Structure formats: structure tokens, C-alpha cells
């Protein structure tokens, strides 16, 4: 009987210790997701390969770089359209400012947005197979901004699977 009490005491203490550790850690935080599509910023996207660059004129005056995951890069290299499910593109945008060291050059100024496109033909069937996310300082932009994504892509790059960026070889 005494051994049973000791074992029960050890079990209760163990549960208290592990329970306290679990509570202290808390449940894993959910990532901020875009309204409408539920797109989040992908992990480690800044390590992805450069797909292309662009300079956006007034009124935005931005420099942009588009990065792609392995699925996207393979599709670009193979000239594969439509892009396969699993393609993820991330556009980084900064204010276009003149270089202080070299007058003819433009350099990135303040960051403006990070924009994400995720290809999943089933999940995003109603939006041409693409989910969109626009983030400012790591937080999703409002619903009104996300409501403009699909219409803009459909009106301008319908024949390129709704993707503006071309492969910069």
C-alpha cells in the first residue's frame, strides 16, 4: 500500500511538472492570415530563389523582387503553364529611392508590402486556383485591399495563369 501511494505521488508530481511546462509554452501561435483567402507568410521565404524583379512607376514608386519556392522555380525553368499546385510566389516591395552613393541608381528604401500567391486549384477554385495575401509589417492588409487582387490579375494576365512575374534568366 505504501509503494502504491509513493507511485501515485510521483505520478501526480510528474503530471504537474509537465502540465506547467505545457501551459507556460502555451498553444502554438497561429500565423496572421489574409482575409478572403487565408494565406499566410510562408516560413523561410527569404531563402527562396529569385524569380524576377520589377520597378513600379508612380503613384507607387516601388522596387519589387519576386521569390519562388522550389515548385515555382521548377515550373518557370520548364516553362510550365498553368503553374502546378504547390507553387508559391512571394513579392517583396520597397519604396524606390535614389542611391546616395551612385546618382543614376535606385535602391530599396522603406519596405511597403510582402505579397503572396499560393496555387491550390481545389482550395482556390473560385479564384482561378490562386490564393492571395498582402502583408504590411507582417500583418495582413484589410479585406478591401484583398478584394482587388483577383480582378487585377484576371484583367491583365489571364493568359499567364494570373501571374505577372516572368522568369529573369
Helices and strands as residue ranges (DSSP letters): H 2-25, G 45-47, E 49-56, E 62-68, H 70-78, E 88-98, E 106-119, G 125-127, E 130-136, E 139-140, H 143-146, H 149-157, G 158-160
